[in-house]
Amino acid sequence: MSPKRAIVALALVLASCGGGAAAPDPSVVAVTKVADCMKAHGMSAPNDKVDPPQPTIRGESTTIFRWCEWPPPVYAQRGYAASDGHTEIRVTRVPWSEKAEVTMASAPDRVESPCAEVELQYTFAKQSSPRPQDPVRFTAGTRTLITGEPFTDSLPFRVTPTDIVVVHNLSYSIVAARCVR
């Protein structure tokens, strides 16, 4: 066989099997990418919650919900997310000393995330054991009381147009957060 025919034959064989070596199994790639992501971000599981060690001098405390997933969702390409599949949602409780506890506005949360919509879950405890509340979904840019009514007062902290602000009192504590989209 001439060299020209041998090259054509090889090209036909490669074309018939996809042009090269078999593609890696997507589930194996996903497991490897998630493990790499966990290692890079100091995580011991594909998702975790990092509670604040103690509030700042102003009383602020930030809880971080983070996870690694592969392939990375669309929202995991910007903001508090990375193209390695790592995403995080930061929930910062900001004490508001000018608001009394009974106003339901003494401890608003600023939620920073790359998500267009998040699902948050709180517990409620008022002289009792904490009781989980039903999860509630909020879209980016929402300013609301925890009861669902819009919140239009000025806030004691700066927010970006994509931050979510959930206004409540100290009886509520964040326990879970996840991106919905």
N, C-alpha and C positions, 0 to 999 in steps of 0.2 A: 504494500500500500504506500502510495506517495505521501510525503509529509503534509501536502495540502489536504489530501483526503483524510489523513489521520487527525488533523486539527478540526476539520469539519465534523468528523465522527465524534470526537471528544466534546465539541460544542453541543452536538445533538444530545449526547448522553447527559451532560451537565444541565442542559435546558430541560430535559425530561424529568430530572430529579430536583428541580428548583434552583439549579445553578451552583450548588455547593453543598456544604455539610448541612445536615438536618438542623432545623431551628431548635433551640433549647425549649424544654417543657415550660410553659408559662407559669405553672404552679411552683416549679422549682425556682424560677426567676423571682417570683413574688416572695417566696420564703427567704431567699437570699437578700433581696432588696430591703425587706422589712427588718431582717436581722442587722444589716448594715446601718439602716436608719436608727434603730434602737441603740446600737453601739455609738454612733456619731452624736446622739443627743442624750446619752447617759441614762437610758431607760432600761428597766428590767422586764418590761412587758410591752406588748404592742400599743397599749393605752394606759395612761396613768393620770393621777391627780397630784399636783404638788401644792400642798398647803403652805401658807406663809409661816415662817419660823416665829415671827412676832410682828405686830403692827409697827408702822413707822412712827416717828415722834408726833406726827399729826394724826395718828390713829388709823391711817390707811392700811389695808391688807389686801394682797393680791393672791388669788388662787389660780393656778394654771392647770388647764385640762389639755393634755397633749396625746397624740397618737401617731403611729406610723402605719401607712397602708400603701399597697401597691396593686395596680398602678395608681399613681397619685390622682385624686379627684381634681376636677377643674379648679376648684377654689384653692387647692394646695399649690398654686403656682405664684401666689402673691401674698403680701402682708405678713402675718405671723405664720407663714407656711413656707415650705421649701420644695424644690423640684425632686428632692429625694424621698418624698412621700410623707414628710413630717408636717403636722399641722398642730397649732395650739390656739386655744381660746383663753384670754386673760380676763378674769373678773376681779375688778378692784372695788372694794367697798370703801366709800369715802364718808366718814362721819360728818354730819351737818349739824354743828352745834346750835345754829340759829333756829333749827326746827325742833319742836318738842316731839317726844316719842309718840304722843297721841295723834300727831299730824300725819302719821304713816310716811314721813319723808326724812327721818333722822339718819338714815344709812343707805343712800342710793348706791347702786352698783353701776360702774362703767364697764361695758363688755366690749373688748377689742378682739376682732377676729377677721379672717379672710372670707368669711361665709356671707352669702346673701341672706341666709336665714339660719337662726340657731334655735335649738330647743334647750331650755333651761329648766332645772328642777331645784326647788328650794325645800327646806324643812321649816316648820313653824314651831316655836316653843315659847310659851308664855306661862311661866310658873308650872311647867309640865315637861315631860319627856319630849324630845323633838319628834314631830309627826311629818312624814313626807307629804308634800303637796303634789298635785298632778303636774306633769311637765307642761310647759307653756312655750309656744313658738313665737319668735319675734323676728322681724325683718330688719336688715341693716338700716340704721338711721332712726329707729323707733325711740321715742321718749314716752315712757308710760309708768303709771303706778302699777304696783304688783297686782292690783285688783282688776287691771285691764283698761282703766280710764286713761285718756291721754294726759300727759304732764306737760304743762306749758310754762311753768315758772322758770326763771333763770336758775342756773345750776351753780354750785360753789366750786366748780372745776371746769377745765376746758375739755371739749369733746370734738372729735372729727365728724364729718358728715356720715361716716359709716359706723360709728360707735352706736351701740345700743345702750340706753340708760333705763334701768329698772329701779324705780323709786319705792322704797319700803322703809320699815323701821327695824330696830335691832332684834325683833322677834324672828326675823327670817334670815336663813343662812343658805348659801348656794351649796348644793351637793353634787350636781351633775350638769354638764354642758356638752353639747355635740353639734356639729354642723349638720344641717338638714340638706342644704344646697348652697 
